[in-house]
Amino acid sequence: MLNITGTYECKMDAKGRLMLPTALKKQLAPELQDGFVVKRAVFNSCLELYPMAQWDLLMQRMNKLNRFNKKNNDFIRKFTAGVKIVEIDTAGRLLVPKDLVEFAQLEKEIVLSSAINIVEIWDKESYENIIAAGGEDFENQAQEVMGDIMEIPDGLS
């Protein structure tokens, strides 16, 4: 299972290209050959970069949805809106499609943030704002989401 780690700042040029930081590129090295999918995030104004293997797993799951159920069909359409297959070139650059740059309001300063098995692509200011917002809410959310997990095989808490 892929487990990407880290938050990285980088710059995007006027053509929408960004250079992957070396540490992130090393983590993604096994995935570089197969390519990536970039899409709009569901809950935030950022983008999500899926290694192709992770995208394929997600699509297998979504393919089980009944397309004759309108809610499912509408969800699939919205979830896959703007999806693009992208590659990281030999120089380690990723070209972000223009429509997705506009969606995420990406400017020159970018943050690449690991989200377990994908990478979120944020405008730096938007990322800093969302991280700074709701400190007390995060405490409650952490307790609600992680507080009941009891299985700790390696003894960490």
Phi and psi restraints in degrees (value plus and minus 20) as a CYANA .aco file:
   2 LEU   PHI     -97.1   -57.1
   2 LEU   PSI     113.7   153.7
   3 ASN   PHI    -157.1  -117.1
   3 ASN   PSI      76.1   116.1
   4 ILE   PHI    -106.0   -66.0
   4 ILE   PSI     118.8   158.8
   5 THR   PHI    -147.6  -107.6
   5 THR   PSI     116.7   156.7
   6 GLY   PHI      99.6   139.6
   6 GLY   PSI     140.7   180.7
   7 THR   PHI    -147.2  -107.2
   7 THR   PSI     108.7   148.7
   8 TYR   PHI    -150.8  -110.8
   8 TYR   PSI     118.9   158.9
   9 GLU   PHI    -121.4   -81.4
   9 GLU   PSI     120.3   160.3
  10 CYS   PHI    -172.9  -132.9
  10 CYS   PSI     159.1   199.1
  11 LYS   PHI    -137.2   -97.2
  11 LYS   PSI     126.6   166.6
  12 MET   PHI    -130.2   -90.2
  12 MET   PSI     115.3   155.3
  13 ASP   PHI    -103.7   -63.7
  13 ASP   PSI     157.8   197.8
  14 ALA   PHI     -83.7   -43.7
  14 ALA   PSI     -42.1    -2.1
  15 LYS   PHI    -107.6   -67.6
  15 LYS   PSI     -22.3    17.7
  16 GLY   PHI      69.2   109.2
  16 GLY   PSI      -2.5    37.5
  17 ARG   PHI    -115.4   -75.4
  17 ARG   PSI     119.0   159.0
  18 LEU   PHI    -151.6  -111.6
  18 LEU   PSI     123.0   163.0
  19 MET   PHI    -108.9   -68.9
  19 MET   PSI     103.3   143.3
  20 LEU   PHI     -89.1   -49.1
  20 LEU   PSI     112.3   152.3
  21 PRO   PHI     -80.4   -40.4
  21 PRO   PSI     127.0   167.0
  22 THR   PHI     -74.7   -34.7
  22 THR   PSI     -63.9   -23.9
  23 ALA   PHI     -82.9   -42.9
  23 ALA   PSI     -58.6   -18.6
  24 LEU   PHI     -92.4   -52.4
  24 LEU   PSI     -61.5   -21.5
  25 LYS   PHI     -79.5   -39.5
  25 LYS   PSI     -59.7   -19.7
  26 LYS   PHI     -83.3   -43.3
  26 LYS   PSI     -61.7   -21.7
  27 GLN   PHI     -85.2   -45.2
  27 GLN   PSI     -53.8   -13.8
  28 LEU   PHI    -110.4   -70.4
  28 LEU   PSI     -21.6    18.4
  29 ALA   PHI     -69.2   -29.2
  29 ALA   PSI     -65.5   -25.5
  30 PRO   PHI     -84.8   -44.8
  30 PRO   PSI     -40.0     0.0
  31 GLU   PHI    -114.5   -74.5
  31 GLU   PSI     -35.0     5.0
  32 LEU   PHI     -77.8   -37.8
  32 LEU   PSI     -59.2   -19.2
  33 GLN   PHI     -85.0   -45.0
  33 GLN   PSI     -54.7   -14.7
  34 ASP   PHI    -106.0   -66.0
  34 ASP   PSI     -35.4     4.6
  35 GLY   PHI      68.3   108.3
  35 GLY   PSI    -195.4  -155.4
  36 PHE   PHI    -161.7  -121.7
  36 PHE   PSI     143.4   183.4
  37 VAL   PHI    -139.8   -99.8
  37 VAL   PSI     114.1   154.1
  38 VAL   PHI    -137.2   -97.2
  38 VAL   PSI     118.7   158.7
  39 LYS   PHI    -169.5  -129.5
  39 LYS   PSI     147.4   187.4
  40 ARG   PHI     -89.1   -49.1
  40 ARG   PSI     121.5   161.5
  41 ALA   PHI     -94.1   -54.1
  41 ALA   PSI     134.0   174.0
  42 VAL   PHI     -97.7   -57.7
  42 VAL   PSI     -62.1   -22.1
  43 PHE   PHI    -124.3   -84.3
  43 PHE   PSI     -35.1     4.9
  44 ASN   PHI    -155.1  -115.1
  44 ASN   PSI     146.0   186.0
  45 SER   PHI    -107.4   -67.4
  45 SER   PSI      46.0    86.0
  46 CYS   PHI    -161.5  -121.5
  46 CYS   PSI     158.5   198.5
  47 LEU   PHI    -133.5   -93.5
  47 LEU   PSI     138.2   178.2
  48 GLU   PHI    -141.1  -101.1
  48 GLU   PSI     109.0   149.0
  49 LEU   PHI    -127.0   -87.0
  49 LEU   PSI      93.2   133.2
  50 TYR   PHI    -123.7   -83.7
  50 TYR   PSI     105.1   145.1
  51 PRO   PHI     -79.4   -39.4
  51 PRO   PSI     123.6   163.6
  52 MET   PHI     -73.5   -33.5
  52 MET   PSI     -58.8   -18.8
  53 ALA   PHI     -82.6   -42.6
  53 ALA   PSI     -58.8   -18.8
  54 GLN   PHI     -89.1   -49.1
  54 GLN   PSI     -60.1   -20.1
  55 TRP   PHI     -82.4   -42.4
  55 TRP   PSI     -63.5   -23.5
  56 ASP   PHI     -81.4   -41.4
  56 ASP   PSI     -59.8   -19.8
  57 LEU   PHI     -82.7   -42.7
  57 LEU   PSI     -63.0   -23.0
  58 LEU   PHI     -84.6   -44.6
  58 LEU   PSI     -61.5   -21.5
  59 MET   PHI     -87.0   -47.0
  59 MET   PSI     -53.9   -13.9
  60 GLN   PHI     -80.5   -40.5
  60 GLN   PSI     -61.9   -21.9
  61 ARG   PHI     -87.0   -47.0
  61 ARG   PSI     -64.1   -24.1
  62 MET   PHI     -89.0   -49.0
  62 MET   PSI     -48.5    -8.5
  63 ASN   PHI     -86.7   -46.7
  63 ASN   PSI     -35.1     4.9
  64 LYS   PHI    -102.2   -62.2
  64 LYS   PSI     -30.3     9.7
  65 LEU   PHI     -91.8   -51.8
  65 LEU   PSI     121.3   161.3
  66 ASN   PHI     -95.3   -55.3
  66 ASN   PSI      92.5   132.5
  67 ARG   PHI     -92.4   -52.4
  67 ARG   PSI     -30.0    10.0
  68 PHE   PHI    -108.9   -68.9
  68 PHE   PSI     -16.9    23.1
  69 ASN   PHI    -117.9   -77.9
  69 ASN   PSI      98.3   138.3
  70 LYS   PHI     -76.9   -36.9
  70 LYS   PSI     -61.5   -21.5
  71 LYS   PHI     -80.0   -40.0
  71 LYS   PSI     -64.0   -24.0
  72 ASN   PHI     -83.5   -43.5
  72 ASN   PSI     -65.7   -25.7
  73 ASN   PHI     -82.8   -42.8
  73 ASN   PSI     -62.7   -22.7
  74 ASP   PHI     -84.1   -44.1
  74 ASP   PSI     -60.8   -20.8
  75 PHE   PHI     -81.9   -41.9
  75 PHE   PSI     -67.6   -27.6
  76 ILE   PHI     -78.9   -38.9
  76 ILE   PSI     -64.5   -24.5
  77 ARG   PHI     -80.9   -40.9
  77 ARG   PSI     -66.5   -26.5
  78 LYS   PHI     -90.7   -50.7
  78 LYS   PSI     -58.6   -18.6
  79 PHE   PHI     -84.5   -44.5
  79 PHE   PSI     -57.5   -17.5
  80 THR   PHI    -114.8   -74.8
  80 THR   PSI     -16.3    23.7
  81 ALA   PHI     -81.9   -41.9
  81 ALA   PSI     107.7   147.7
  82 GLY   PHI      59.1    99.1
  82 GLY   PSI     -14.1    25.9
  83 VAL   PHI     -84.3   -44.3
  83 VAL   PSI     115.3   155.3
  84 LYS   PHI    -155.4  -115.4
  84 LYS   PSI     122.1   162.1
  85 ILE   PHI    -107.2   -67.2
  85 ILE   PSI     109.9   149.9
  86 VAL   PHI    -152.2  -112.2
  86 VAL   PSI     140.7   180.7
  87 GLU   PHI    -147.3  -107.3
  87 GLU   PSI     137.1   177.1
  88 ILE   PHI    -120.5   -80.5
  88 ILE   PSI     101.7   141.7
  89 ASP   PHI     -92.7   -52.7
  89 ASP   PSI     155.6   195.6
  90 THR   PHI     -83.3   -43.3
  90 THR   PSI     -41.6    -1.6
  91 ALA   PHI    -105.0   -65.0
  91 ALA   PSI     -23.8    16.2
  92 GLY   PHI      66.9   106.9
  92 GLY   PSI       0.9    40.9
  93 ARG   PHI    -121.0   -81.0
  93 ARG   PSI     126.2   166.2
  94 LEU   PHI    -135.8   -95.8
  94 LEU   PSI     107.7   147.7
  95 LEU   PHI    -114.5   -74.5
  95 LEU   PSI      95.7   135.7
  96 VAL   PHI    -109.6   -69.6
  96 VAL   PSI     103.1   143.1
  97 PRO   PHI     -77.9   -37.9
  97 PRO   PSI     124.8   164.8
  98 LYS   PHI     -75.5   -35.5
  98 LYS   PSI     -63.4   -23.4
  99 ASP   PHI     -83.1   -43.1
  99 ASP   PSI     -53.5   -13.5
 100 LEU   PHI     -97.9   -57.9
 100 LEU   PSI     -52.2   -12.2
 101 VAL   PHI     -79.3   -39.3
 101 VAL   PSI     -64.2   -24.2
 102 GLU   PHI     -85.9   -45.9
 102 GLU   PSI     -64.1   -24.1
 103 PHE   PHI     -76.5   -36.5
 103 PHE   PSI     -68.0   -28.0
 104 ALA   PHI    -106.1   -66.1
 104 ALA   PSI     -19.0    21.0
 105 GLN   PHI      31.5    71.5
 105 GLN   PSI      26.3    66.3
 106 LEU   PHI     -95.9   -55.9
 106 LEU   PSI     111.5   151.5
 107 GLU   PHI    -129.5   -89.5
 107 GLU   PSI    -172.9  -132.9
 108 LYS   PHI     -92.7   -52.7
 108 LYS   PSI     -61.8   -21.8
 109 GLU   PHI    -107.1   -67.1
 109 GLU   PSI     101.9   141.9
 110 ILE   PHI    -143.3  -103.3
 110 ILE   PSI     129.4   169.4
 111 VAL   PHI    -140.8  -100.8
 111 VAL   PSI     110.3   150.3
 112 LEU   PHI    -125.8   -85.8
 112 LEU   PSI      96.7   136.7
 113 SER   PHI    -140.6  -100.6
 113 SER   PSI     106.4   146.4
 114 SER   PHI     -88.2   -48.2
 114 SER   PSI     122.1   162.1
 115 ALA   PHI    -156.5  -116.5
 115 ALA   PSI      46.1    86.1
 116 ILE   PHI      45.5    85.5
 116 ILE   PSI    -103.8   -63.8
 117 ASN   PHI    -132.3   -92.3
 117 ASN   PSI     -12.7    27.3
 118 ILE   PHI    -154.6  -114.6
 118 ILE   PSI     153.1   193.1
 119 VAL   PHI    -142.3  -102.3
 119 VAL   PSI     108.5   148.5
 120 GLU   PHI    -108.2   -68.2
 120 GLU   PSI     120.4   160.4
 121 ILE   PHI    -133.7   -93.7
 121 ILE   PSI      95.8   135.8
 122 TRP   PHI    -141.6  -101.6
 122 TRP   PSI     130.2   170.2
 123 ASP   PHI     -89.0   -49.0
 123 ASP   PSI     115.6   155.6
 124 LYS   PHI     -76.2   -36.2
 124 LYS   PSI     -66.0   -26.0
 125 GLU   PHI     -83.9   -43.9
 125 GLU   PSI     -62.6   -22.6
 126 SER   PHI     -81.9   -41.9
 126 SER   PSI     -62.2   -22.2
 127 TYR   PHI     -82.5   -42.5
 127 TYR   PSI     -67.5   -27.5
 128 GLU   PHI     -82.0   -42.0
 128 GLU   PSI     -58.5   -18.5
 129 ASN   PHI     -84.9   -44.9
 129 ASN   PSI     -63.1   -23.1
 130 ILE   PHI     -92.4   -52.4
 130 ILE   PSI     -53.1   -13.1
 131 ILE   PHI     -90.0   -50.0
 131 ILE   PSI     -58.7   -18.7
 132 ALA   PHI     -93.2   -53.2
 132 ALA   PSI     -45.9    -5.9
 133 ALA   PHI     -93.9   -53.9
 133 ALA   PSI     120.7   160.7
 134 GLY   PHI      45.2    85.2
 134 GLY   PSI      29.7    69.7
 135 GLY   PHI     -77.3   -37.3
 135 GLY   PSI     -65.8   -25.8
 136 GLU   PHI     -88.5   -48.5
 136 GLU   PSI     -57.0   -17.0
 137 ASP   PHI     -81.0   -41.0
 137 ASP   PSI     -56.3   -16.3
 138 PHE   PHI     -85.9   -45.9
 138 PHE   PSI     -57.9   -17.9
 139 GLU   PHI     -79.3   -39.3
 139 GLU   PSI     -66.6   -26.6
 140 ASN   PHI     -85.4   -45.4
 140 ASN   PSI     -61.2   -21.2
 141 GLN   PHI     -83.8   -43.8
 141 GLN   PSI     -62.9   -22.9
 142 ALA   PHI     -80.0   -40.0
 142 ALA   PSI     -64.0   -24.0
 143 GLN   PHI     -85.5   -45.5
 143 GLN   PSI     -62.4   -22.4
 144 GLU   PHI     -87.3   -47.3
 144 GLU   PSI     -64.1   -24.1
 145 VAL   PHI     -98.1   -58.1
 145 VAL   PSI     -64.3   -24.3
 146 MET   PHI    -125.1   -85.1
 146 MET   PSI     -31.9     8.1
 147 GLY   PHI     -84.6   -44.6
 147 GLY   PSI     -44.1    -4.1
 148 ASP   PHI    -120.6   -80.6
 148 ASP   PSI     -18.9    21.1
 149 ILE   PHI     -94.8   -54.8
 149 ILE   PSI     100.0   140.0
 150 MET   PHI    -126.2   -86.2
 150 MET   PSI     -46.6    -6.6
 151 GLU   PHI     -95.6   -55.6
 151 GLU   PSI      89.2   129.2
 152 ILE   PHI    -149.3  -109.3
 152 ILE   PSI      64.9   104.9
 153 PRO   PHI     -85.9   -45.9
 153 PRO   PSI     -45.6    -5.6
 154 ASP   PHI    -122.5   -82.5
 154 ASP   PSI     -14.1    25.9
 155 GLY   PHI      63.5   103.5
 155 GLY   PSI     -16.6    23.4
 156 LEU   PHI    -102.0   -62.0
 156 LEU   PSI     129.4   169.4
